[in-house]
């Protein structure tokens, strides 16, 4: 939904709204039309922002239509309930990770043993759940991602690339699982009809399971899933790439939600 200046794509000058600042400087934007569409969407549907960002990174964003009853951060590792992390969900997920996966310490040590400053710009741990690299794409060895993912899989982890970031993630930490939990809570509280359809959008391999689990989904014509030519019978692909794809995705949500209301 949000884009840095470098990710706008080949578009003429746009009317944009800055929705994220870092150290006081503008960082991420939506088009003004996309911002209006997101506000309108919150009046038609239950909107649950869902992201791989950490809680701290998510809280930098000022999305139109907020506040949100629920948000999902850290690739499903955290549920924010009225802005507060749910400790019970996090503890349950952490126990499952411990039972099914190698430890973050083991995986992190192995990852650092395979990398060096020739292509890695940063190594980060996200909310003590997973780790990721920021890499120099021009210097990244062609076989690095495939070889690293092959090491991770038997140990209950996976590796994927999103632009300059290479994520190493426990397989049990996934957006679809956490979105299903949020849906259960909304149904139990009477805030969501059990017959309501689930609609989702995403552009990376970490989104694929969520898109597959949805009644209908959309992805932009850019990003990791575009590079993988990933598709699914219930998937729509935008015609635009870059920030215009964000507009198209929100228009698709609005049209789908209008049909639900009718």
N, C-alpha and C positions, 0 to 999 in steps of 0.2 A: 504493500500500500504506500510505502514511503521510499524516497529516492534521494541519493546524494546528487550534487550537480553533475558529477562525472557519469552518473547512471541515467541521466535524462534521456539519452539517445539522440539521434539526429532529428531534432524538432525545432521549429522556429521559436521565437521568444514567447513564453507562456506566462499566464497569470498564475502565480504559485503562492502557497501558504507555507511558511516555515513551521514545522511541527517538532523539531528537535534541535537543541543546542548542546554543545559540548565546550566546557570552559568558557562559556559566554559567547561562543561563535556559532553562527547558523550551520547546521549539518545536514538535515534531511527535510524534504519537501513533499507536498502533494500539490496537484493542480487545484485551483480554486473550485473547479467543477467537481473534482473527486472529493474534496472536503465537504461540499454541499451534499453530495450523494451519500457520504458516510453518515452525516447528520440525519438525512431522511431515512436511511436504512434502520437506524436505531428506533424509529417510530413504528416500523413494520415487523421487525424480527428481533429475536434475542441475539445480540452480537457478543461474541466471546473472542477478544484479541488473543491470538495464539502465536507464539514466537520461540525461536531458539535463543533469543537474547536472555541474559540474566535479569534478575529483578532490578538491579541497579540500572542496567542499560534500558530496560523497558520503561522505567520511571522517568527517564529523560524525555520521553515522547509525550507530546500533548495532542492526542488524537481528537479530532472533532467528534462530538457525540458522547464524550466521557461525562460523568464517571461510569465505570462498568461494574456490575455486580460481581462478575467473575472474569478473570484473565488467566491465561496459561503461559508460563514463562519457562525458560531453561529446557526447551524441547519437551515439555511435559513434566519436568522434574518438580515444578512448583505450581500450585493453584493459589491465585490471589483472590481472596474473598473480601470484597469491599476494600481492596488495596492491601490487605494484610495476608502474609503467607500462612497457609494452612499447615500447622506442624504435624498433624496426624497423617495427612496425605504424604508429606515428605518422609516421615518416619517409616511408613508402610512401603513406600517405593525404595527407600534406602535398604530396608531389610531384604527386599526381593533382589536388588542388585547384588548384595553381598552373597546371597544364596545361589545366584546363577552366573556370576561373572567374576573374572579376575579383578583384583583391587585396582583402584585408580593409581595408587602408588606404583604397583607393578607395571601397569600399562604406561604410565608417564615415564618411568625409568627406561623402559624399552624404547619408547618413542624418542626420548632424548639421545639414546645411544645410536639411533639411526639418522640423526639430523645434525647439521652444523650451520655456522653462520654464512656459508656460501649460498644458501637459499632460504633460510628461515630468518624472518625479521622479528617475530615475537612467538613466545610460548605462553599460553594462558590456561589457567584452571577456572572453570565456570561453576560457581556455587558449590564447589567441592563435589561435583557430580561427573563432569567430563572435562576433556581438555581439547584445545585446538591450537593450530599453528596459523600464523599469518606469514605467507611465503612470497618470495619474489618469483612470479610466474615464469619469467624468462630463464631463471636458473634452476627451476624445479626439475629434478630428474624425471624423465618420461615414465619410468616404471615405479616411481616411489609410491603412489597412491595404491596401485594394485597389489604390490608386495606388502604394504603395511596392512591393508584390509585383509589379506590372506592370513597374516599373523593374528589379527584381532578376532576373526570369526570363530575359531575353535575355543576362544576364551570368553565368549559371550559379549564381544564388542564388535563395532563396525567402524569403518572410516569412509568419509565422503567429502567432496570438495564443493565449496560454494564461493565462487570468485577466488579471492586471494586467501580464503580460509579453508583449512583442512580440519574437519571435526573428527574426533575420536570419541565414540558414544557407546555406553552400555546398550545392548539391544533392547533391554526391558524399559529403557527410558525413551518413550515415544509419545508423540502428540496424540495419536488416535486413542490410546489408552486413557489419557487424562481428559480428553474431550468427552469420551464416553462417561467418565465419572462426573464431570460437570453436568452433562445432560441428565444423568440419573438424579442428581441433586435438584435440578430445575423441575423435573417431573414430580419428584417426591414433594416438593414445596408447592406444587400447583401453579408454578410460573411458566410451565411449558406443557402443551398438549402432547401426550405420548405419540400421537399420530404425526407430529410435526416432522418435516423433512430436515435432514442435516445437509447444509451446503458449505463447501469449503474452498479455499484457494491456497496455492503455494507454488514455489518455483524451484525447490531443491529436493534432493534425494531424501532428506529427512522429513519432507512433507508427503512423500509418496503413499505411505500407509494410511495417513489421514485422508488423503484424496480418494484412495481406493475404498475406504470404509464409509464414505459419505454417499448419500443418495444421489447427489450430483456435485460436480466439482469443476473448477476452472484453473488453468495455469497460463502464465504469460508466454509469449513467444521469445523468451530469453531465459537465461539461467541454466542451472545444472540439468533440470528435467528436459529442457529444450535440446541441450547438447546430447543427452541420452536418447532423444526422440521418444521419450516416455509417453505412453497413452493408456487409455482405459475406456471401456464402453460408455461409462457415464461422464466422461471428461470432455469439456469444451476447452479449446485453445484460442487465445486472443489472436486477432489479426495484427495488432500493434505490438511493438516491443518498447522497452523503456517506460518512461513515466506515463505515456499515453495508454500503456497496457493497464496501469493502475486505474485509470478512468474507466476503461472497458470492463474490467473485473467488477468494479462497483456498480456499473450500469447493469451487468448481468445479475448481480445479487438483487438489485432493485426490481428488475423484471420478474425474477423468480419469486421474490417475496410478494410482489403484487398479485401474482397468480395464486399464491397461497391464501392471501386475504380474500380474493374474489371467491 
